[in-house]
């Protein structure tokens, strides 16, 4: 993906990261699993607007530093603006990860929802390993779309019955077979870590499930409903022109015309269902993010 693609994705990135994890689980990882007890220097590969820095710096030992690397000027400018108002030691670097060569060593190299978007994910992981000191840690928080696209749920709607899951699989496999991104990279990362020489490799699963509850707190429901429907384009009904545009894109990505029609009609049905039943529909969406880590 080039920088202009991500320049236009800021609001999407923010929307999908709202409620992405449970803060207490991240604190548990830092304190009990990774046992980070002294200040650390972190480098974040594909930092975007600095989400990982915002997540970790408040719970890391005082004096920890955060360096973010990204290709997008828009995302980096937003990150700089956010951290200007916070009292943390941060640095942001514009660079394509494929070309990035760190000038110093770090205690921790981390990525979140980045390697899925890079065809040569293993080579970027290897670069992350080389950027940490001996005894340093590499952490990857990456999704598995095979799982993610299967487990989302809408009450009163037969999502599995739409047949979208195998169509997602066909799209992603076609992309992978053509030398593109790996939609299952998240579940492969611990294997890559072991193959690349990291020690004490282990993997956990983000325990957060987004639960849109229409019968809970009304303000919370309104906020979370708007966030999830906006992030995944469930917030507007599809016109004929919208469907035709979607079908063309899907055919370009490897579906037949018939499959593209099934997919676009199903997406339109989801939109109609969540819009028509805003005040009653439950939506559940697990993050399905695997948290893999190892020691150099």
C-alpha positions, 0 to 999 in steps of 0.5 A: 500500500502506498502513502496516499492510500493510508492518507485517506484512512485516518478516520477508519483506523481510529474507528476500528481501534476504539475498543480494540482491546481491554486495557486491563489485559494489556496491563497484564501482558506488560506486568505479568507476561512480558515483565517490563520493569524498567524504562524501555525504548520502543520502535513501532513499525507502521505506527499510524497515528501512534495508537500503540504509543497511546496504549503502552506509554501510560502503563510502561515504566516512567522514562520509556520512549516511543519511536513510530515509523510510517509511510503516511504524512497524514497519519504521522502529522496526526500522531505528532499533534496528539503527542505534542500535548502529552508528556512522553518522549516520542519520535516519528519517522516517515519511511516505507518499512521496506526501505527503513534501516533503523539507526539505533537499537531498541529494547522492543520492536512492535507492530499492530495490524501492519504485517497483514498489509505487507506482502513480504511480512517475514522480511519485515519481521526479520528487520524488526528482530535486527532492530532490537538489542540482544535480549530485546523483545519483538511483539506482533499484534496481527489478525487472522481474517479467516477467523475474523470474517467467520465469527462476527454476529448480528442478532436476527440475521443469518450472517453465515447463511449469506455465504460471504465467508467463503467469498472472503476466503476466495478474495484473500487467497487470490490476492495471496496467490498473486504475490500479495498480502497474506490474510492469515499472517497473524496465525503464522507469525509465531512460526516465523519468529521461531524460524528467524531465531527468536527464543521463548516464542509464545502467542496469546489472543486479544480477549476483547469482543466488541459487544454492541448492546442496544439495551445497555447504557444508551450513550455508550450504545450510540457511540459504539454503534456509530463507530462499528457501523462507520468503520465497516461501512454498515452505516448507509444503504447501498444504491444500485450504483453502489452495488455495481461499483462494489461488484466490479471491484469484487470481480477485479479481486477474483470473484465471478459475476455471480459471486460478486452479486451474492457478496454485494447483496449480502453486504447490502442486507447487513446494512439494511438490517443494522440500520432498520434495527438500530434500537434492537440489534445486538452486534458482536465482533471479536478482534481475533488478534493474535499477540505473538512475542519472542526474545532475541 
